[in-house]
């Protein structure tokens, strides 16, 4: 007898927060989907098994346990894990955190149903990340290039414009020359209705929705649904990448809301808390999400991840950014200082890092002078920022002419290179050309990180025009 026609359990022993405990169970599996009937034959709810053993199952209820009791609630185990209907028609759709349509469109046409928890990628099957993705933001493309197959998180803080940056990346991200093979999966967790409407309007008005699948979990949706949202989004991405041979960029915001939901469930299960109350398995749980990015031998498609998280009190030692940094390959930092000075996007190059950048830049990918330009810009900006601190102590009159040039360079770098319009989409070439234009304020002897032959080429192309 299949589980679809098997025992209906009425042995609920406890209802706590989003959790339901059922006793005297038999042949129940972890992550199994559960159908729950509220008292009096009322609403049919959905849950999944969190824990099972010794004839006892702990179930998380997606819609919440309001109205359920221990006497009249009935439970049926389906024998299936949670699956997402997948097809290329998922592009252009707006879905809730569990993959149900929110855009008043028809139900998803399914070419297959895939387990949202995915399958671990054999490390031997992984290919090293290669080739760039162009975001249109100079502070990322020029200084910390995003590479296909990479996991590059954005660390932000409360009140900073990370959602605007995320929306701009969705609108502008592309692989030059391969636009038809590129798609974006956007998963939002715990956002407000206003933020959700902003994302939908922004993507629809600019046409970005055509190559994007949106998974939206709102702040007033059950917290338990936040656990599903990134997994459903990544399942859609895996289908598009590994079945439809597309290059997929997955943006997940905000991973802090996800971790808070995980902590809430952990507390409801009376688990022993780890750092700052988060469960001890937070690292493992985050890695199960982040490690679903990459390239696989024999597959044309790739999955690149940009998870976004807001650091409580801008604290990079907080467990969420701290553990994220161990798993991922760098970080993009949204700086509060730049934001206060009116710079958009306020991406701070100082602490930002893309560890795989060298695999995605250079001849045949961006431009042969990219690495040299990046190194020289970093040096100049770092010198200028250090001199700002010195000026605060001794005043600008104490600086040499050389120091004055670097001080002015830091200001111009922020206003012309980092700063750009919210709908300004720059190519790799435009970004590098802006870099050369800024470096023209320095004599050739100061460009110590650029090969003399490259400088000669830049002069011939009238990119470098020292005064």
Buried (B, 14 or more C-beta within 10 A) or exposed (E): EEBEEBBEBEBBEEBEBBBBBBBEBEEBBEBBBBBBBBEEEEEEBBBBBBBBEEEBBBBBBBBBBEBBEBEBBBBBBBBBBBBBBBBBBBBBBBBBBBBEEBEEEEEBEBBEBBBBBBEEBEEEEBBEBBBBBBBBBBBBBBBBBBBBBBBBBBBBBEEBBBBBBBBBBBBBBBBBEEEEBBBBBBBBBBBEEEBBEBBBEBBBEBEBBEBBBBBBBBBEBBBBBBBBBBBBBBBBBBBBBBBBEBBBBBBBBBBBBBBBBBBBBBBBBEBEEBBEEBBEBBBEBBBBBBBBBBBBEEBEBBBBBBBBBBBBEBEBEBBBBBBBBEBBBBBBBBBBEBBEEEBBBBBBBEEBBBBBBEBBBBEEBBBEBBBBBBBBBBBBBBBBBBBEEBBEEEEEEEBEEEBBBBBEBBEBBBEBBBBBEEEBBBBBEBBBBBBBBBBBBBEBEBBEBBEEEBBEBBBEEEBBEBE
